[in-house]
Amino acid sequence: MERLEVSALIESLLFVADEPVSVARLAEALEVAPGQVEKGLRELEEALRDRGLRLERMGSRVQMVTAPEAAPHVERFLGLEDRRRLSPAALETLAIIAYRQPVSRPQIEAIRGVNCDSVLRTLLTAGLIEEVGRAPTVGRPILYGTTFAFLQHFGLRGLEDLPPLEVAEVIAEGETLP
């Protein structure tokens, strides 16, 4: 019996995983170094380039997902064509969270200028954002970040695929550049 390459073993593990898996967990399961897992992930990503599946990464966690280009067909197959559309307020709030994460409700409200409680509840319910911790400031407000469902919803492989913000947009908002 021929031994499978690390990339093929990773593919098998990600195929059966019901949630994103850390590189450390993959290394542990395969009894290899994390560097070998990273190499295997790069090889698998290359092999999937023109296929119906993609690797999605968020930090050190990775998940196998369907290609964004296949979404309409997958939705029709699963009977999900009537996916809920996000309101302009929800999209605006989601953009703030995506680019500023981790970010607190008061920070979001300072940018938007309006109360965000209901929009945050909607985004949490939709699974597009999640609580990622608490700020070390007075009141310890909840910090929000995006989820793998966010990446899937917008067809992104990782947060680095977000389009860059235009400098003019940042300056127009009165922000100072880093």
C-alpha positions, 0 to 999 in steps of 0.5 A: 500500500502506497503512503499518501502525501501530507497534502492528501492527508490534510485534504482528508482531515479537512474534508471530514472536519465540521469546523475550522481546524488549527494548523497545530491540530492538523500537525498533531493528528498527522504526527508531523511538524507544523511547518510540514502542515503549512507546506502541505496546505500550500500544495493543496491550495495549488492543487485546488486552484481550478477545482470546486473547492478552496482553502479558507484561512483565518489566523492559524485555522483552516477550512475546506469550502466550496469555490465562490464561483459555484455558490449559485449552483450549490445554493440551488442544489441545497434549496438556499436560493432565498438567502437573506440579504443584508441591509445597508446598515448591516453591510456598513457595520460588517465592513467596519468590523472586517477592517477594524477587528477586533472592535467594540460596539462603542467604537463601531457606533463612534464611526457610524454615529448611530446605535448598532445594537440591532444590527450587531444582533442580526450579524451575530444571528447570521453567524457573520460576526462573533465575540472574540474577547473583551477590551481591557478598558473601562466596562470591558466592552465586548470585542467583535470579529468576523467568522469563517461564515463571513469569508464564505458569504463574500467568497474570500479565502482570508481577510487579506483578500479584503479590498484595500481601503482608499486613503482618501476614504480614511482621510475623509472620515477624519482618521489619522494615518498610521 
